[in-house]
Amino acid sequence: MKGSMEQKKEHMKVNREEIFRLLEEGKKVTREQISDILDRARRKEK
């Protein structure tokens, strides 16, 4: 079980980085885009 928690943390870290990268590039990131990024992470977890 501990391994899956570590994987989940890693996916969330990657997604945060992706969101911040988009923001730093000056792109307007919508709630929908952020939601899509997080949904992709959840699918990767499974």
C-alpha positions in Angstrom: 0.0 0.0 0.0 2.8 2.4 0.8 4.0 2.2 -2.8 0.7 3.3 -4.2 0.7 6.3 -1.9 4.1 7.3 -3.2 2.9 6.9 -6.7 -0.1 9.1 -6.0 2.1 11.8 -4.5 4.4 11.6 -7.6 1.4 12.0 -10.0 0.1 15.0 -8.0 3.6 16.5 -8.0 3.9 16.1 -11.8 0.4 17.6 -12.3 1.2 20.6 -10.1 4.3 21.2 -12.1 2.3 21.0 -15.3 -0.2 23.5 -14.0 2.5 25.9 -12.8 4.4 25.6 -16.1 1.3 26.7 -18.0 0.8 29.6 -15.7 4.4 30.7 -15.9 4.2 30.6 -19.7 1.6 33.3 -19.4 -1.2 31.1 -20.6 -4.7 31.5 -19.1 -5.4 28.2 -17.5 -9.1 27.6 -17.0 -10.7 25.5 -14.2 -11.6 23.0 -16.9 -8.0 22.6 -18.0 -6.8 22.1 -14.4 -9.6 19.6 -13.9 -8.5 17.7 -17.0 -4.9 17.6 -15.8 -6.0 16.2 -12.4 -8.3 13.7 -14.1 -5.4 12.4 -16.2 -3.5 11.9 -12.9 -6.3 9.9 -11.4 -6.5 7.7 -14.4 -2.7 7.1 -14.3 -3.0 6.0 -10.6 -5.3 3.1 -11.5 
